[in-house]
Amino acid sequence: MGGKSKPSRETLAVVPLELAEAIRAACLDKDAERLYDLVDGVAEHDADVAEYVRALIDDIAYEVLADVFDARGR
């Protein structure tokens, strides 16, 4: 993952809930193409979070990514 640490809850809070839920759903479906499309929306809110998300997608770390964007954990 390029050494990037998990963003804080405060940092993740800039990502709209609807986008976070879409990312989580795409993770559960293991839909990498959809995830790469959604990460562009994350980049509109925070470039560092988008970089972290891209690294998780690249690593096929869907469970980790789903946990990061678990709406209940935000």
N, C-alpha and C positions, 0 to 999 in steps of 0.2 A: 504494500500500500504506500510505498514511497515515504514511510516514516511519519505520515500525517496522523495526528491524534484525533480522536473523536471530538467533534465540535460540542461545545457546552449546550445545555438546554436553552440558555438565553440566546445563543447564536442561532440555534435551530428554530427558535420561535419566529424568526423573520420569514421563514418559509410558510406560506399560507396553508392552513389546515387542509384544504381541498387538494392541494398539490402533494402534501405529505401523505394523505390517504391514497392518492393515485400511485405514488411511488411504492407504498407498502403493498398495494394490490398487485402491481406489476412484479414485485419481488416474489410474492406468494405464487404468482403464475410463472415465475422464472422467465419473464419476457424481457430479455436484454434490449431488444430493439426499442420497445416502449420506454424502458428506463433511460436509454440514451436520449430519447426525445424529451422526456420529462426533466432531465438534468439541465437542459437549456433554460427551463423555467426557474430552476434553483439558482442558476447563475445570474438571473435578473435581480435576485435578492441578496446573494452573497457568493462571491467568486470562490472563496476558500471552502465553503461548504460544498459547492459544485465540484471542486477538485477532489475533495474527499469522497463524494458520491461516485464520481467517475472511477476513482481508484478501486472502490468496492465492486463496482460493476465489472471492471477489468479483471478483478480477482475472483469473479463469480461468487462473491460473498453475499448472496441474497438474504440469508437469514440474519446476518449482521446488519445489513442495510434495512431490512424490515424492522428490526428492533430499534434502530436509530430513529426511524420515522413512525414508530408506533404512536398513534394519536393519543393513547392513554398516558404515554411516557413524556409527552410534551408538556 
